[in-house]
Amino acid sequence: MADSGLPSIQRSFTSREQGEALQAEVARWARDGWTVSHVGGVQAVLQRKKRIGWFWNLILTIITGGLWLIVVIVRVVNRKIETKILTVDGYGTVTAK
């Protein structure tokens, strides 16, 4: 199809299409290890615990004869939770904040 030089006009998505776009994006994030906390309307809340770098913690535990294991246990028990909020606009664009 030839480009006529006219700007393209984006059409608005229906609420059903917005929901489908949001569900597809939520599924993609869930595959990446995020847990779905809430989905409603045009918004979804996803959460996951922050990762711990096990390689260096293992090395430091071995080097210190097990003393570093105390630090590792404290980190595991007190891991922070990351939260992402996905929203979909009227044109089907999903944004994460």
PAVOSE-974281 format. One record per residue: x, y, z of N, C-alpha, C in turn; residue number from 1. Coordinates in Angstrom, 3 decimals, decimal comma. Layout:
REM PAVOSE-974281
       nu       nv       nw      cau      cav      caw       cu       cv       cw   i
        X        Y        Z        X        Y        Z        X        Y        Z NUM
...
This chain:
REM PAVOSE-974281
       nu       nv       nw      cau      cav      caw       cu       cv       cw   i
    0,843   -1,174    0,000    0,000    0,000    0,000    0,892    1,242    0,000   1
    0,619    2,171   -0,835    1,435    3,373   -0,967    1,133    4,344    0,166   2
    2,162    5,055    0,600    2,003    6,046    1,652    1,445    7,315    1,020   3
    0,287    7,754    1,502   -0,351    8,926    0,907    0,175   10,232    1,486   4
    1,029   10,159    2,498    1,564   11,366    3,092    0,658   11,951    4,156   5
   -0,525   11,383    4,335   -1,444   11,857    5,359   -1,094   11,209    6,695   6
   -1,278   11,919    7,776   -1,006   11,316    9,079   -1,991   10,186    9,356   7
   -1,491    9,134    9,994   -2,382    8,019   10,312   -3,258    8,404   11,496   8
   -4,465    7,930   11,471   -5,412    8,227   12,532   -5,554    6,981   13,387   9
   -5,222    7,131   14,672   -5,379    6,007   15,582   -6,820    5,977   16,058  10
   -7,372    4,777   16,075   -8,735    4,663   16,560   -8,714    4,314   18,032  11
   -9,741    4,675   18,740   -9,856    4,346   20,153  -10,213    2,877   20,313  12
   -9,672    2,267   21,357   -9,981    0,875   21,666  -11,241    0,826   22,521  13
  -12,014   -0,224   22,345  -13,148   -0,436   23,233  -12,616   -0,946   24,563  14
  -13,464   -0,928   25,585  -13,014   -1,399   26,892  -12,643   -2,881   26,838  15
  -13,304   -3,644   25,983  -12,964   -5,066   25,820  -11,572   -5,225   25,207  16
  -11,280   -4,427   24,185   -9,958   -4,473   23,550   -8,864   -3,990   24,502  17
   -9,176   -2,989   25,316   -8,214   -2,527   26,319   -7,917   -3,649   27,312  18
   -8,962   -4,351   27,744   -8,781   -5,465   28,667   -7,942   -6,568   28,069  19
   -8,152   -6,861   26,776   -7,357   -7,893   26,102   -5,890   -7,481   25,995  20
   -5,644   -6,212   25,687   -4,265   -5,717   25,598   -3,588   -5,792   26,967  21
   -4,326   -5,434   28,002   -3,774   -5,484   29,359   -3,498   -6,933   29,765  22
   -4,415   -7,835   29,471   -4,218   -9,242   29,826   -3,003   -9,842   29,117  23
   -2,808   -9,478   27,865   -1,649   -9,974   27,117   -0,346   -9,477   27,757  24
   -0,330   -8,219   28,155    0,872   -7,660   28,779    1,097   -8,261   30,166  25
    0,025   -8,478   30,919    0,137   -9,109   32,240    0,692  -10,521   32,091  26
    0,251  -11,244   31,090    0,754  -12,603   30,851    2,248  -12,579   30,540  27
    2,687  -11,589   29,774    4,111  -11,479   29,453    4,930  -11,213   30,716  28
    4,454  -10,323   31,579    5,167  -10,023   32,823    5,143  -11,232   33,753  29
    4,050  -11,965   33,783    3,948  -13,154   34,641    4,944  -14,222   34,195  30
    5,159  -14,346   32,887    6,167  -15,284   32,380    7,558  -14,913   32,858  31
    7,783  -13,621   33,093    9,092  -13,138   33,538    9,253  -13,196   35,052  32
    8,306  -13,822   35,752    8,453  -14,033   37,184    7,688  -13,085   38,090  33
    6,859  -12,228   37,540    6,077  -11,307   38,355    4,788  -11,992   38,797  34
    4,330  -11,668   40,000    3,078  -12,198   40,534    1,998  -11,148   40,352  35
    0,839  -11,576   39,859   -0,273  -10,658   39,638   -0,980  -10,449   40,970  36
   -0,959   -9,220   41,437   -1,582   -8,887   42,712   -3,038   -8,460   42,525  37
   -3,294   -7,686   41,475   -4,653   -7,181   41,229   -4,794   -6,797   39,760  38
   -5,928   -7,143   39,171   -6,256   -6,694   37,825   -7,682   -6,169   37,863  39
   -7,870   -4,960   37,381   -9,211   -4,391   37,361   -9,291   -3,249   36,370  40
  -10,280   -3,305   35,515  -10,489   -2,231   34,549   -9,317   -2,079   33,607  41
   -8,645   -0,939   33,681   -7,527   -0,651   32,788   -6,189   -0,642   33,521  42
   -6,147   -1,305   34,682   -4,949   -1,268   35,497   -4,678   -2,631   36,123  43
   -3,387   -2,969   36,253   -2,972   -4,200   36,913   -1,780   -3,895   37,813  44
   -1,729   -4,568   38,958   -0,633   -4,398   39,897    0,140   -5,714   39,959  45
    1,445   -5,640   39,695    2,311   -6,813   39,698    3,383   -6,634   40,753  46
    3,795   -7,748   41,385    4,822   -7,672   42,413    5,774   -8,851   42,288  47
    6,994   -8,650   42,787    7,962   -9,738   42,922    8,988   -9,342   43,964  48
    9,583  -10,363   44,574   10,642  -10,103   45,546   11,934   -9,851   44,797  49
   12,718   -8,917   45,316   14,006   -8,613   44,684   14,911   -9,825   44,734  50
   15,700   -9,990   43,704   16,620  -11,123   43,616   17,835  -10,921   44,503  51
   18,414  -12,035   44,885   19,646  -12,007   45,673   20,735  -12,651   44,823  52
   21,881  -11,990   44,713   22,994  -12,539   43,948   23,662  -13,669   44,730  53
   23,345  -14,883   44,368   23,833  -16,032   45,133   25,308  -16,327   44,898  54
   25,846  -16,026   43,752   27,239  -16,374   43,449   28,208  -15,719   44,425  55
   28,153  -14,390   44,527   29,095  -13,682   45,396   28,837  -13,977   46,863  56
   27,585  -14,186   47,225   27,296  -14,547   48,614   27,891  -15,909   48,959  57
   27,844  -16,843   48,031   28,443  -18,157   48,260   29,965  -18,036   48,403  58
   30,583  -17,274   47,516   32,032  -17,082   47,574   32,431  -16,457   48,908  59
   31,721  -15,401   49,316   32,047  -14,736   50,578   31,797  -15,641   51,784  60
   30,774  -16,486   51,709   30,521  -17,430   52,798   31,663  -18,425   52,916  61
   32,171  -18,903   51,797   33,292  -19,846   51,813   34,562  -19,168   52,333  62
   34,843  -17,954   51,845   36,063  -17,237   52,247   36,049  -16,917   53,738  63
   34,886  -16,529   54,268   34,817  -16,130   55,683   34,512  -17,308   56,603  64
   34,531  -18,498   56,090   34,294  -19,668   56,925   32,874  -19,743   57,477  65
   31,914  -19,203   56,754   30,518  -19,281   57,158   29,977  -18,042   57,825  66
   30,841  -17,101   58,211   30,355  -15,887   58,874   29,440  -15,056   57,980  67
   29,737  -15,024   56,697   28,925  -14,233   55,759   27,506  -14,799   55,638  68
   27,324  -16,057   56,052   26,005  -16,679   55,984   24,990  -15,918   56,824  69
   25,442  -15,262   57,882   24,540  -14,441   58,706   23,960  -13,307   57,864  70
   24,801  -12,660   57,086   24,346  -11,567   56,209   23,370  -12,097   55,164  71
   23,669  -13,256   54,604   22,794  -13,844   53,580   21,425  -14,144   54,167  72
   21,386  -14,711   55,355   20,099  -15,032   55,985   19,285  -13,770   56,239  73
   19,934  -12,718   56,717   19,230  -11,450   56,950   18,677  -10,905   55,634  74
   19,453  -10,984   54,573   18,992  -10,497   53,265   17,811  -11,310   52,743  75
   17,852  -12,616   52,915   16,768  -13,479   52,430   15,471  -13,195   53,190  76
   15,582  -13,037   54,486   14,396  -12,795   55,308   13,797  -11,418   55,026  77
   14,619  -10,424   54,748   14,150   -9,043   54,581   14,168   -8,559   53,137  78
   13,935   -9,463   52,195   13,941   -9,028   50,793   12,840   -8,004   50,540  79
   13,159   -7,014   49,757   12,201   -5,976   49,400   11,301   -6,474   48,270  80
   10,124   -5,896   48,179    9,167   -6,273   47,136    9,110   -5,158   46,102  81
    9,332   -5,530   44,848    9,196   -4,580   43,738    7,744   -4,574   43,288  82
    7,223   -3,416   42,963    5,837   -3,299   42,501    5,813   -2,550   41,175  83
    5,078   -3,087   40,223    4,857   -2,425   38,933    3,358   -2,260   38,734  84
    2,966   -1,111   38,216    1,568   -0,857   37,900    1,461   -0,706   36,387  85
    0,686   -1,590   35,770    0,456   -1,533   34,328   -0,874   -0,848   34,071  86
   -0,869    0,101   33,149   -2,109    0,763   32,751   -2,208    0,762   31,233  87
   -3,419    0,708   30,750   -3,645    0,745   29,309   -4,495    1,976   28,996  88
   -4,081    2,717   27,968   -4,829    3,924   27,618   -5,899    3,601   26,577  89
   -6,572    4,618   26,118   -7,664    4,449   25,178   -7,245    3,965   23,801  90
   -5,949    3,991   23,513   -5,454    3,549   22,225   -4,783    2,181   22,310  91
   -4,864    1,523   23,479   -4,315    0,188   23,637   -2,849    0,149   24,009  92
   -2,267    1,286   24,337   -0,867    1,329   24,725   -0,749    1,022   26,216  93
    0,041   -0,006   26,538    0,220   -0,401   27,936    1,522    0,206   28,447  94
    1,444    0,893   29,592    2,641    1,478   30,191    2,839    0,899   31,579  95
    4,101    0,783   31,975    4,453    0,265   33,300    5,117    1,368   34,106  96
    4,712    1,487   35,345    5,289    2,490   36,258    5,704    1,807   37,526  97
